[in-house]
Structures are given as structure tokens and as C-alpha cells.
């Protein structure tokens, strides 16, 4: 069930983001987090286009990260189709679409994912990527839910374009590459913390995110501190 109050709060937060300077990767992580809060979906991720491929850059948890990686590796799935066609891809139950995205569907079943949705992200008719949503039970995506997800995706897309305008010397593709590189560092940091403390990868990410927020630092900065400088907290 979509939450109107949380949507208004999320839009307000995104509006404040547009007035300042934040790392693109942090904005995309926030997008994945906000959509799970507003729509009450168990998982969400963001994939962006680069080098003719759809590539995973952000996810709310390890379940979403795992299925986003499959999309990137196989170049099949709701996000890939939404990006290529520039249209919504909504599947209430993967069992209703046998034979569609075989590798993706097989991994989704292993992860307990039943329903999927791909929301296109584009700017001035140029496709940039997709917001992907995942549910662990059958979900008939309502028009209201899809509209809310599209609004949040559009706000994040506006930030990417806005950031590009603020730094004319940097091209959008370089910013997207930064988001991809940040994802790698953050995943390394999550794995290191999880192994050292005997906790789950999701718990490790919550520690990283909490430290970043409390110190007004980016997720990548904290991740690099953990991986390269021995930062611990």
C-alpha cells in the first residue's frame, strides 16, 4: 500500500537535494530506499546505462543487489526491457510469464522474488536507466503505485541532469561511472565489515550508511576509508 505522507516527505527531501551538491551514487541509493518506504515493497534497485549496457549501481539490500547483478550479467530482466523500450515493465507474478528472462527468473525464484517492475528513467527523451522494484509475493502493481514510483524516479533523474549542469566540465557519463565505481567500493566495504564482525551484509551496509549520515560523508568516502584506510567504527 502506497503511503502519501511518506511520498510528500521523500519529494521534499529530493527538492532539498536539488538545491545542494551530493554524490550521484548517494542520490540513487536514496531513491531505492525511498521507493521501498513509500510503496512498501521489499526490494528496489537502480540500473543505469553505460557503454551500451544496463549496469547495476544501487540497491536497498543484498536481495535486490543479487538480482540486479543478474540483470547486469545477462542483460535480461524488467529493468533492461524498460530501458530499451522506454516503457513500464510490470509483472505481477513471474510464474505468469514462463520463458521470459530465463536466467533472471531462475535467480529470482532462488531469492524468493515473485513480482517485478521496471520504471524507466529518462531526461529529455534520452534514456538513462531504470528503477527496479521487487516483491516476495504476487503484486498487481496499481496505477497509483506506478505513478508514485515514476515521480520518485523522475526526481532522481532531475538531480543527475542538474548535477551535470552544475559541472559543465564533467560529462554525464563520467558521473554515472562514479556511481558504478562507488558501488564496487561500497560492496567491498560491506563484505569486509560483515566478515570481520560476523554479521550479515545488510547489517554491515546499515552501519556504513549510519556512519556516513552522522558524519555528513558520502557512502563512497566511508567505503574507501574502510577498504583503504582501515576505518572502523
N, C-alpha and C positions, 0 to 999 in steps of 0.2 A: 504494500500500500504506500503510495507516494505521500510525502509529508510537505505540505505547502509552507509551513513555518520554516522548516529546515532549508527549503529551496530559496526563500527570501534571504535567509542568513547567508547561504552559500553565494548568492548573487552579490550581496553586499560585500562579502569578503573578496570576491573576484574584482569588484569595482575598485576596492582599495588597492588591490594588486596592480591594476592598470595605472594607478597614479604613482607608482614607485618602480623600483628595479628589483626583480627577483630572478633567480635562475629558472630557465625554461623547464628543467627537469623537476624542480620543486612544484611548479605550477601544474605539471602533468600528474605528479603524484597526488596533489590536492584534488585534481579533477576526479581521479579514480576513487579517492576517499569520499568525496562529496556525493558522488552518484550512489555509492552503497548506502550512505546515510539517508539521503533524500528518498530513494526508491526502495530501500530495504532489501537490496539484492546481496547475496553472499559474496560475490566476487566481481571485480572490474579491473580492466587494464587498458592501456593506451598503446597503440602501434602507430608509427609514423613511416612515411615513405622516404627511402633514400637509395640512390643507385638503382632505381627500377624495382626495388623490393620493399615489401612491408616489413618493418622491423620493430620488435618489442622494445619499449622504453620505460614503461612504468606499470606497476601492478599493486593492488591493495594488500595481497598476501601471497603466500607460496603456492596456493592452489591456482590462483589467477596467473601467477608468474609461470608456472609449469605449462599451462595450456597456451599462454601467449608465446612461449618458446617454440611449441609445436607449430603454431601458425607461421612463425618466422622461418623455422627449418624447412617446412614442407610447402610454404606459400599457398596454403589452403585453409579455409575457415571463414567464419562470418565476417571478421574484420577485413580479410583480404578481398572478399567479394564486395563488401560495402565500399571499400576504397576504389576498386577497379570500376564498379558500376556507378559510383556516386549516389547510391541509393541505400535505404534502410534494408537490413537483413534481419528478419525476426523469425526465430524457430522456437515454438512452444515446447517441443519435445523432440530431441534428436532421433528418437525411435520412429517418428513420423516421416523422417527423411532418410530412409535406408539408401546407402550407396553414396550419399553426399559427404564429401570430405572424409574419406575412409580413415586416414591416419589420425586426423583431428578427432573424429568421433570416437575412435578406439581409445585414445588417451583420455578424452572427456569422460568416457564410461569408467575408466580406472580411477579417475579423480572424483567421481560422483556427480559430475555435471550433467544436467538434463536439458535445461533450456539455455539458449544463447541469443545474443543480439549484437549486431554491428551498427554503430551510429557513425555516419561519415563526417569527417572534419574537413572543411574546405574554406578557402579565402579567395574572394573574387573569382569564383568558378575554378580555382586551382585546388585539386585535392591534396591534402597534407597527410591524412592518416585516418584513424578511426578510434572511437571509444567503444570498447567491447564490454558487454555485461554477461554474467554467468549466474545461473540459478541451479540449485541442487534438487529442485522439484519442478514438475511441469508448471509453466508460467505462460499464460496467454497475455502477452505484452499489450497493455491498453494504450489507446491513443494518448491519454493524459501522461502516462509514464514515459512514452517515447518522446513526447513534446518536451517534458522536463529534462530528459537526458540530452536532447538536442540543444536546448538552451544552455545547459552547462558546458557541453562540448563547444558550442559557438563562443561562449565567453573565454574559454581557454584558447581557442583558435585566435580570437581577437588579441589576446595577450601576446601570442607568438608573433603576429603581424606587428603589433605595437612595439615589441622589443626590437624587431628588425628595423623599424623606422627610427628608433632612438639611437641605434648604432648603425649608421649607413655604411660604415666601413666593413661591417661584417655581413655576410650573406646569410640568408635563412638556412641554407643547407649546413653552414658551419654551426649554427645554433642547434640544429637537430643532431648534428654529430656530437656536440657537447652533451646532449641529453643521453645519447647512446653510450658514450664513454662514462658518464656518471652512473648509469645503470650497472655497468660492469664493476666499477669500484664499490658501489653500494652492495652488490651481491657478494663480492669478496669479503667486505667488512661483516656482513650478516653471517656468512659462513664461519669466519674466524671467531666471532663472539659466541655463536651457537656452540661451536666445538669446544671452546675454552671453558664455557660456563655450564655446559651440559643442558642447554635449553633449546627450544625449537627455533627455527629460522624466523618464524613470525614474531616470537618474543624478542629475538635479537634486533629485528627491524624496529620494534616499538621502542627499544632502548635508544637506538640511533636517532629515531625521529624525535623522541622526547628531549635528548641532549641537544639536537640541532635547534629545536624550538626554544628551549630555555636559554640558549646562548646566542640566539639570533644568527645562527650559522646555516649554511646550506647543507643538504644531505650529503652532497659530494664532498664538501670540506671535512665533515665529520668522518665520512668513509675513508678518505685519504689519510686522515690523522690516525685512524685505526690500522689501516693496511701498511702505511709507510713510516709512521712516526711512533707507533706503539701507544697511541692514545687509548686509555681505558677509563671507565667511569662507573 
